[in-house]
Amino acid sequence: MKFLLTDQLVSIEPGKKIIVAKNVTMAEEYLADHFPGFPVLPGVMMLEAAVQACAWLVRQSSDFRHSIVVLREARGVKYSTFVAPGHTLVITADVLELEATQSAFRVKGTVHGAPAIQGRLEMTHQNLADHHDGMKKIDRTIVQTQRDRWALLVERAASA
């Protein structure tokens, strides 16, 4: 199962910075178990929202050159407050390094201005065809799917 945790593009400075928002609702299944009677967004989901924000910035900054943009390493991740249903987690990712196949970001997530998560994320980006020639078609499909999702985020941001 894939969770899409970037609901809204708040702003972007290509190659430099992105701000996205994740709206937490009771409709999210995992909240029933985390925790019963006190539902909060799991820390790993906060981290995944930050990873997805970084991936969007990499894709947009490189004109969607890579089909795969994934977390390589998370450093110094700290959690500060709970994110509950009805809250909006705002993730800011600032570029520390943006190279052809790797990148690094300083990320910070806030709720009502209060810190919720922070850390340094290192990403790797590549194409499946870099490792197997038969994967070029799959790369094209993945890139087109990501372009379509990005267009929806941009459209929503423009209409907000």
C-alpha positions as CSV (number, residue, x, y, z in Angstrom):
1,M,0.0,0.0,0.0
2,K,1.2,3.5,-0.9
3,F,0.3,6.4,1.3
4,L,0.2,9.8,-0.5
5,L,1.0,12.2,2.4
6,T,1.3,15.5,0.6
7,D,-2.2,16.9,0.3
8,Q,-1.3,20.4,-0.7
9,L,1.6,22.3,-2.3
10,V,2.0,25.5,-0.3
11,S,5.0,26.9,-2.1
12,I,8.1,25.9,-4.1
13,E,11.4,27.5,-5.0
14,P,12.8,25.0,-7.6
15,G,16.2,23.7,-6.5
16,K,16.0,25.4,-3.1
17,K,12.8,24.8,-1.0
18,I,9.4,23.3,-0.9
19,I,6.5,23.6,1.6
20,V,3.7,21.1,1.6
21,A,0.8,20.3,3.9
22,K,-0.6,17.0,5.2
23,N,-4.2,17.2,6.5
24,V,-4.8,14.6,9.2
25,T,-8.3,13.2,9.3
26,M,-10.1,10.4,11.2
27,A,-10.7,8.7,7.9
28,E,-7.1,7.4,7.9
29,E,-7.3,3.7,8.9
30,Y,-4.0,3.5,10.9
31,L,-5.4,6.1,13.4
32,A,-7.8,3.5,14.8
33,D,-4.8,1.6,16.2
34,H,-2.4,4.4,16.9
35,F,-3.7,4.9,19.6
36,P,-7.2,3.7,20.5
37,G,-8.8,6.6,22.3
38,F,-5.9,8.9,21.5
39,P,-5.4,8.9,17.7
40,V,-2.2,10.6,16.5
41,L,-0.2,10.5,13.3
42,P,2.6,7.9,13.7
43,G,6.1,9.3,13.6
44,V,7.0,7.2,10.7
45,M,4.2,8.8,8.7
46,M,5.5,12.2,9.6
47,L,8.9,11.1,8.3
48,E,7.3,9.7,5.1
49,A,5.5,13.0,4.5
50,A,8.9,14.8,4.8
51,V,10.4,12.2,2.4
52,Q,7.6,12.8,-0.1
53,A,8.1,16.6,0.1
54,C,11.8,16.1,-0.7
55,A,11.0,13.8,-3.6
56,W,8.7,16.3,-5.1
57,L,11.4,19.0,-5.0
58,V,13.9,16.6,-6.6
59,R,11.5,15.7,-9.3
60,Q,10.4,19.2,-10.1
61,S,13.9,20.6,-10.0
62,S,15.2,17.9,-12.4
63,D,12.2,18.0,-14.7
64,F,11.2,14.5,-13.6
65,R,14.5,13.0,-14.9
66,H,14.4,10.0,-12.5
67,S,11.6,7.5,-11.9
68,I,12.8,6.5,-8.5
69,V,13.5,9.0,-5.7
70,V,13.8,7.4,-2.3
71,L,15.2,7.9,1.2
72,R,18.8,6.8,1.6
73,E,19.4,8.0,5.1
74,A,17.6,10.0,7.9
75,R,19.8,11.7,10.4
76,G,19.0,13.5,13.7
77,V,15.3,13.1,13.4
78,K,13.5,14.5,16.4
79,Y,9.8,14.5,17.2
80,S,8.4,17.3,19.3
81,T,4.6,17.2,19.4
82,F,1.6,15.1,18.5
83,V,-0.3,15.5,15.2
84,A,-3.9,14.6,15.7
85,P,-7.0,14.5,13.4
86,G,-8.0,18.0,12.5
87,H,-4.4,19.2,12.5
88,T,-2.4,20.1,9.4
89,L,1.3,19.1,9.4
90,V,3.2,21.7,7.4
91,I,6.5,20.3,6.0
92,T,9.3,22.6,4.9
93,A,12.3,21.0,3.0
94,D,15.4,23.1,2.4
95,V,18.0,21.9,-0.1
96,L,21.5,21.3,1.4
97,E,22.8,19.4,-1.7
98,L,21.1,18.7,-5.0
99,E,23.2,16.6,-7.4
100,A,22.5,14.3,-10.3
101,T,21.9,11.1,-8.3
102,Q,21.7,12.2,-4.7
103,S,20.4,15.1,-2.6
104,A,20.2,16.2,1.0
105,F,17.6,18.3,2.8
106,R,17.0,19.9,6.2
107,V,13.3,19.2,7.0
108,K,11.0,20.7,9.5
109,G,7.4,19.9,10.2
110,T,5.1,22.1,12.3
111,V,1.5,22.1,13.6
112,H,0.0,25.5,14.4
113,G,3.6,26.8,14.2
114,A,4.9,24.4,16.9
115,P,7.7,22.0,15.9
116,A,6.5,18.4,15.3
117,I,9.4,16.8,13.4
118,Q,12.9,17.9,12.2
119,G,16.0,16.3,10.8
120,R,18.2,15.8,7.8
121,L,17.2,13.5,4.9
122,E,19.5,12.2,2.3
123,M,17.8,10.9,-0.9
124,T,19.0,8.9,-3.9
125,H,17.5,9.2,-7.4
126,Q,17.8,6.9,-10.3
127,N,16.0,5.2,-13.2
128,L,15.3,1.4,-13.2
129,A,16.8,1.3,-16.7
130,D,20.2,2.4,-15.2
131,H,20.3,-1.2,-13.9
132,H,18.3,-3.1,-16.5
133,D,17.7,-2.0,-20.1
134,G,14.3,-3.7,-20.2
135,M,13.0,-1.3,-17.6
136,K,12.8,1.9,-19.8
137,K,9.0,1.5,-20.4
138,I,8.4,1.1,-16.7
139,D,10.5,4.3,-16.0
140,R,8.4,6.2,-18.5
141,T,5.2,5.0,-16.9
142,I,6.4,5.9,-13.4
143,V,7.6,9.4,-14.5
144,Q,4.2,10.1,-16.3
145,T,2.3,9.0,-13.2
146,Q,4.4,11.4,-11.0
147,R,4.0,14.2,-13.5
148,D,0.2,13.7,-13.4
149,R,0.2,13.7,-9.5
150,W,2.4,16.9,-9.5
151,A,0.0,18.6,-11.9
152,L,-2.9,17.9,-9.5
153,L,-0.9,19.4,-6.6
154,V,0.0,22.5,-8.6
155,E,-3.6,22.9,-9.8
156,R,-4.9,22.7,-6.2
157,A,-2.3,25.3,-5.1
158,A,-3.3,27.6,-7.9
159,S,-7.0,27.4,-7.0
160,A,-6.4,27.9,-3.3
